[in-house]
Amino acid sequence: MSHPHSTDEKKNGASAPVESVQPNECEAETDDFKVVEVEGVSKTYCRNLRRSLWYGVQDIFRELTFQGSYSGSLRKEEFEAVQEVSFDMKRGECVALLGPNGAGKSSMLKMMNGILRPNQGSIRIRGRVSALIELGTGFNPVLSGRENVFINSSILGFSREETEEKFDEILEFSEIGEFIDSPVQSYSSGMKVRLGFAVASHLAPDLLLVDEVLAVGDLAFRLKCYDHLQKRVESGMSVIVVSHIVAMMPRFCTRAIVFDKGRVTFDGDIMEGIAEYQKILGIEKAKLKRINEDDFSNPDPLSSPETTGVEEPEIQPEVQVDHAKTLDQNGVESDTFSTGDPITLEIAIRSQRDLEQCKMVISLDSASFGIVSTMVSARKEFLFPLGSVSRKGLNVFRLHLKKVPLVDGGYSFNISIYGDGKLSLLEQRHALGAFKILNTNDRRKALKGILTINHSWENCNDREES
Amino acid sequence: MKPVPETVYSPASPLRDPIALLRKILRENWERRELCSQLFWRNIKTQYRQTMLGILWVFLPAIISALIWIFLHSFRVIRFSDAGEISQTAYILHVLTGMFLWQSFVEGYSAPIAAFQQNRNMMGKINFPREMIILVAICEVLFNAAVRCLILIPFVLFLTSGEGISAKTALFPVVFSALIFSGVTVGLLLVPLGALYLDVGKVLTMITPVWMIMTPIIYPTPTSFPANLLVYCNLASPTLITARDYLLGQAPQHEGICWLYVTLLVPLFLLAVVLYRISIPILLERSGNQ
């Protein structure tokens, strides 16, 4: 899909390219003023470096012959990192782009920043854009912090006068102190990052793009950065944040756009978005675990059937989890619950032979916090037999969790099955039965953290008086 | 009320209106001219901060090369039968001037690819006019050329006692700048291919000494066929020879072809700038530094 407008064009902008659309000054003042409009954007990359370089030569030739970016069908070894993504953003909105690694978030951000060009669709940005992508880009190690502040801010679009005006603020925020006149090569990595953030964050664009830079520095500085960002959002700046540290997102983001395999799978409320992201993360984790196990089970690649050419029979483990799913209080399959709901985990196990005295250990896992709780069947004196698949088919068990006190987020289960004996691990699977907790009807339950603890309050002063 | 700037990024070709594209490139770079001076002074400061000889490196390689050739000539290891005998003073002026001009030309054609490689990471993170790094590189080459002139011109005046000064001497800076810009244009045209394939940089390193031998720097300008093809088929020769003739007050032998090259240089340079601009997103995407 080719957009009718000419590419990378801009008017009245300070740093980036622009378009021939006249600015609408009245519209700019309304609440519905759209700062970003993304329509059907796709971006392709090539897996093979040599082929990618050759495609690069071809693409330059296409540009020279007035054909624009390549937007035809995928060429050999190409894949779509971003696929037909569409969304828009109003002035003053703060949106979190969430998704596992390789989902297409950073590519999207780079296209919005004008670094990369889309292969399909169009991105329309109204206002000045700044990006916090890699802090301290352009810092020269032999120059002093002071010299680097002026150069860095100039690269980011500040004039010398603007920098001089903000210099004290930048210095104070960075906490560099007297080291400002020392060469940057004598700074610790934390100092460099602080100075980089201080310079870049004191810009005043209409749209700020933040890519993973909030994960750097010590905790105190990170909190300071979050506070600063929150203030900028409150002052009406539109912000797009890409980060894997989702716990802090609800503090300043109201909306989440979740990417998975290049597509937008969710666009809406931040808490729902985080839950969706954590669910995807749980599934990804399970896949990764499975791949690693497969690699481990065949450590010598030279003896694999692919290299020896000898077809070997597929070895099945004795016991396998066939599937696991979550059920609601009516026994109906569901992957969305509210805080305090009962949740039942149904596990189907396939066994190659009859086994006695088996045990199960199930951990409840949060994608961002880790293991929340572990349930051991033996501690409840629940030892069970497993019938062979030829005789009995699947063995189905249910684990009932009463009044689950989890708050909004994505969760899954890690399941281990043991035979008769302490070290007889028969099967281990991660991130099965992924589900999310969402309190859409009662926002009071959507608290920070991971659990709501049953508690009560008491005023001791009243007791003393009585 | 300040109007809101609007940007549209799409796959459509920016070359549909090349004049508008050129105007946009010029406007953006003009608006950010302060950045050019900031980056220029940053590079000048940092270039020599960690050296012992400092700015001497601007002219030391040319002087050492020239001294070697002067030494060889003075001991008659090399002789130029075509042009007859050349006095030692004339040869010193010929080689030293030629070496200084050649060094600036080489810096000119290697600057764009080097500037792209050095700034690729920054360009992959921050959106600023991409031509700025080329402008900064040109300013550095011109700065080095000016420093060399500060050494060369008094030396020439001393050896010639100012006899060669004429109205045409005033054209020396123009033709010298044209020589540098011809190098920059070649380098800029090679950036798209050079950024994708490292072979280009290796080939440039390989051909530079050969190219120097094929340019009348250490020997007098050939006048007879086929040796004079070295002048006509060599991009660097006409401007280098003419600049040297202007500076040394000699009768310019290839003035016509030199000015023809200078005239052709303007559209060629603009074409190189446009090619560079449209290639950058592709290069940033493909050359491994995003």
Contacts between the chains, C-beta under 8 A, distances in Angstrom:
chain1	res1	chain2	res2	distance
A	2	B	10	6.9
A	2	B	11	5.6
A	2	B	12	5.9
A	3	B	8	7.0
A	3	B	10	3.5
A	3	B	11	7.1
A	3	B	12	6.0
A	4	B	12	7.5
A	5	B	8	4.5
A	5	B	10	5.9
A	5	B	12	6.7
A	6	B	8	7.4
A	6	B	10	7.7
A	6	B	12	5.5
A	6	B	13	7.9
A	6	B	14	6.2
A	6	B	16	6.2
A	6	B	17	6.8
A	6	B	20	7.9
A	7	B	8	7.2
A	7	B	9	6.4
A	7	B	10	5.0
A	7	B	11	6.8
A	7	B	12	4.7
A	7	B	13	6.9
A	7	B	14	4.9
A	8	B	7	7.3
A	8	B	8	7.6
A	8	B	9	5.7
A	8	B	14	5.9
A	9	B	7	7.0
A	9	B	8	6.0
A	9	B	14	7.4
A	9	B	24	7.1
A	10	B	5	5.7
A	10	B	6	6.7
A	10	B	7	4.2
A	10	B	8	7.9
A	11	B	3	7.9
A	11	B	5	5.6
A	11	B	6	6.3
A	12	B	3	5.5
A	12	B	4	7.7
A	12	B	5	4.1
A	13	B	5	3.8
A	13	B	7	6.3
A	14	B	5	7.9
A	14	B	31	6.2
A	14	B	32	7.4
A	15	B	28	7.4
A	15	B	32	6.6
A	15	B	127	6.0
A	15	B	128	5.4
A	15	B	129	7.1
A	16	B	7	5.7
A	16	B	127	4.8
A	17	B	7	6.3
A	17	B	14	7.9
A	17	B	24	6.6
A	17	B	28	7.3
A	18	B	5	6.3
A	18	B	6	6.6
A	18	B	7	5.3
A	18	B	8	7.9
A	18	B	24	7.2
A	19	B	6	5.5
A	19	B	7	6.2
A	19	B	8	4.0
A	21	B	6	5.0
A	21	B	8	7.3
A	23	B	3	4.0
A	23	B	4	4.4
A	23	B	5	6.8
A	23	B	6	5.9
A	24	B	4	7.4
A	25	B	1	5.2
A	25	B	3	5.8
A	25	B	4	7.2
A	28	B	1	7.8
A	28	B	4	4.6
A	29	B	1	8.0
A	45	B	285	7.5
A	46	B	286	8.0
A	49	B	288	7.5
A	52	B	286	5.2
A	53	B	196	4.7
A	53	B	197	6.4
A	53	B	286	5.9
A	53	B	287	7.8
A	55	B	286	7.2
A	56	B	196	5.0
A	56	B	282	5.2
A	56	B	283	7.0
A	56	B	285	7.6
A	56	B	286	3.8
A	56	B	287	7.6
A	57	B	192	7.9
A	57	B	193	7.3
A	57	B	196	6.5
A	59	B	282	4.9
A	60	B	192	5.2
A	60	B	275	7.7
A	60	B	278	7.3
A	60	B	279	5.1
A	60	B	282	5.8
A	63	B	13	6.1
A	63	B	14	7.8
A	63	B	15	6.4
A	63	B	278	4.4
A	63	B	279	7.2
A	63	B	282	7.4
A	64	B	15	7.0
A	64	B	275	7.0
A	64	B	278	7.3
A	66	B	13	4.9
A	66	B	15	5.2
A	66	B	16	6.0
A	67	B	13	6.1
A	68	B	11	4.9
A	68	B	12	4.8
A	68	B	13	3.7
A	69	B	11	3.5
A	69	B	12	8.0
A	69	B	13	8.0
A	70	B	11	7.7
A	71	B	11	4.9
A	110	B	124	7.9
A	110	B	290	6.8
A	111	B	9	6.2
A	112	B	9	7.6
A	113	B	127	5.3
A	114	B	7	6.9
A	114	B	9	5.9
A	114	B	127	4.5
A	115	B	123	7.6
A	115	B	124	6.1
A	115	B	125	7.4
A	115	B	127	6.1
A	115	B	281	7.1
A	115	B	284	6.2
A	115	B	290	7.5
A	116	B	281	5.7
A	116	B	284	6.8
A	116	B	285	5.5
A	116	B	290	7.4
A	117	B	9	6.1
A	117	B	10	7.8
A	117	B	11	6.4
A	117	B	281	4.5
A	117	B	282	8.0
A	118	B	9	6.3
A	118	B	10	6.6
A	118	B	11	6.0
A	119	B	11	5.8
A	120	B	11	6.4
A	121	B	10	7.2
A	121	B	11	8.0
A	122	B	8	5.9
A	122	B	9	6.8
A	122	B	10	4.1
A	123	B	8	7.0
A	123	B	9	4.4
A	123	B	10	7.4
A	124	B	6	6.8
A	124	B	7	7.3
A	124	B	8	5.1
A	125	B	6	7.1
A	125	B	7	4.6
A	125	B	8	7.8
A	125	B	9	7.8
A	126	B	4	5.1
A	126	B	5	7.4
A	126	B	6	5.1
A	126	B	7	8.0
A	127	B	4	5.5
A	127	B	5	6.5
A	128	B	5	6.5
A	129	B	7	7.4
A	129	B	127	7.3
A	131	B	125	7.1
A	131	B	126	6.6
A	131	B	127	7.1
A	133	B	125	4.5
A	133	B	126	7.3
A	134	B	121	7.9
A	134	B	125	4.8
A	137	B	121	7.0
A	137	B	122	5.1
A	137	B	125	4.7
A	137	B	126	5.9
A	138	B	122	5.1
A	138	B	126	7.4
A	140	B	42	6.0
A	140	B	46	5.3
A	142	B	46	5.2
A	142	B	49	5.0
A	142	B	50	6.2
A	143	B	42	6.6
A	143	B	45	6.8
A	143	B	46	6.3
A	147	B	42	7.3
A	147	B	45	7.7
A	150	B	38	6.6
A	151	B	38	5.2
A	151	B	39	6.9
A	151	B	42	5.2
A	154	B	34	6.1
A	154	B	35	4.8
A	154	B	38	4.3
A	154	B	39	7.7
A	155	B	35	6.4
A	155	B	38	7.9
A	155	B	39	7.7
A	155	B	122	7.0
A	155	B	126	5.9
A	155	B	128	5.9
A	156	B	126	6.5
A	156	B	128	8.0
A	157	B	32	7.7
A	157	B	128	7.2
A	159	B	34	6.2
A	160	B	34	6.3
A	160	B	38	7.9
A	206	B	4	7.4
